[in-house]
Amino acid sequence: MIKRLTAFFGLLVVFLSPAVSQAAVQKNISAPQTAEKAITISKTDIEKAGTSIPVSDIGEPVSSVKLYPPRWVEATESTPAYGVVEGSLFPVDPNGWPINFRVLLPARWTLRSAQMGGGGMNGIITVREGRNPLLNKGFAIYGSDSGHQAGGMGGFGGAQNKPLATGPTTGDEWALNDEAIRNLGYMQMKKTHDAVMVILKRVYGKLPDYNYYIGSSQGGREGLMVAQRYPQDYDGVLSNVPIVSFSTLMLAPELVRTQEKPLANWVTPAKVNAIRAEFLRQCDNLDGLSDGIIDNYIAARAIFNVKDGIGPADPWAALRAPNGIDPDPGDNSVSAKLTDGQIKTLEMVYSPYKFSTPLANGLKSFGMWLPSISPNDFGMITGVRYKGQEGADENARVHTSLGVLGVTGFLMKDIKANPLDYIEGGAFDRRRVEISEWLDAANPDLTPFRKRGGKIIITIGTMDFTASSGAQIDYYQSVIDKMGRKKTAKFARLYVVPQGGHGLSGRSYSVNGEGKEVPV
């Protein structure tokens, strides 16, 4: 794993540099900053940004663009001097939400810029003032709130300053507005990019030589989306743990809880140890080492995917209860038994989910998740019964998750709806396809991005239940299938951290697949 990550960070240096050879990279790293190509500005120069931008300069529809009075931040011991320009891109829909954005303009600009992606459901401007490694390297850095203001579990948590501009509400109602949804999906990236390019040209007198998109999670999806939709705008994309098939990822936790509506299908926390032990028993040694790490994640996935006809017909046979009835529901040991219904739920979680109707780009399934040592991460296994499930209390709460607005708001158009009322292939089928077209970064044809010389790095962890490790792997494979392995290798890389989570940190387990204790 260390070797893989070392290679990744080495490639990242190349990725963020215009140099292409190792010698040139080393020269770029060690050379004094004064040797770099740069443009210098002062406090008075940022006034050139102006107060507005013509709507004709923005590549997706807006009604107007307002720029606020710029500010200058003097240098400190850790941060060079820089200017701050903020603005709002107003919607075409009079009942819509604006996109608020910010760009930091270094006093000494190295003609590079980076658009910073969001997180969660966004809602907060992604670029904050203060110390930033890219700013210290002379990058102009910019980002937006994606077109709504802190509703729907904003991406960076905590309170934010008063938004520059707001829509009709600062709650979750934005999730009922199609323009706001499309902004989140793809339009805000283009609108923000185009506005910032105008500002850079006005202030520095030149456009950047190199422009990048850098993001994790939601921001990782955004990075893939700009490579697919706006390839001419970016020289490189760094996409960490991208939520690739976003529309289905938001729905997936609700699909699992729906699968568990019958009490017999409910996988309880008591079964976590047995599920983990079974994954390790069958998968730990697939790489030749019994060390508490499921390193051969592709083979592990094949074992527990019951829909591809490759692995065993019943990978859960060792845990299946006699006659399908659990003799001890409270047994939390590694040898606890599972009912037939519980096994059906696990088969759903660890096999691709087939759609009733193909979604954007002809996608027919969602990759779900890979076997791991933490099958209960991110609420995947819960001890709670929710409204609409058999055995739930009369006053049981409605199930919710990080992306539930994508189900109740985007899809069902009722933010107070019970997401477990959604039926695949039912009344919302047409809307499901439409939402997929706006949100899913699943287009495997990156030919325009490759031809313009773009480079892309994708990083994922196989124990990531916030995103979908299965969908991530399936997307990269679809790129290879579409473009060919040789062409893909010339511009793209996928780096996988076995047992890595959403933050790309991971761990081994203290007991291996043979049931023996191992160092952690």
Buried (B, 14 or more C-beta within 10 A) or exposed (E): BEEEBEEBEEBBBBBBBBBEEEEEBEEBEEEEEEEBEBBEBEBEBBBBBBEEBEBEEBBBBBEBBBBBEBEBBEEEEEBBBBBBBBBBBBBEBEEBBBBBBBBBBBBBBBBBBBBBBBBBBBBBBBBBEEEBEBBBBBBBBBBBBBBBBBBBBBBBEEEBEEBBBBBEEBBBBBBBBBBBBBBBBBBBBBBBBBBBBBBBBBBBEEEBEBBBBBBBBBBBBBBBBBBBBBBEBBBBBBBBBBBBBBBBBBBBBBBBBBBBBEEBBBBBEBBBBBBBBBBBBBBBBBBEBBBBBBBBBEBBBBBBBBBEEEBEEEBBEBBBBEEBEBEEBEBEEBEBBBBBBBBBBBBBBBBBBEBEEEBBBEBEBBBBBBBBBBBBBBBBBBEBBBBBBEEBEEEBEBBBBBBBBBBBBBBBEEBEBBBBBBEBEEEBBEEBBBBBBBBBBBBBEBEBBBEEEBBBBBBBBBBBBBBBBBBBBBBBBBBBEBBEEEBBEEBBBBBBBBBBBBBBEBBBBEBBBEEEEBEE
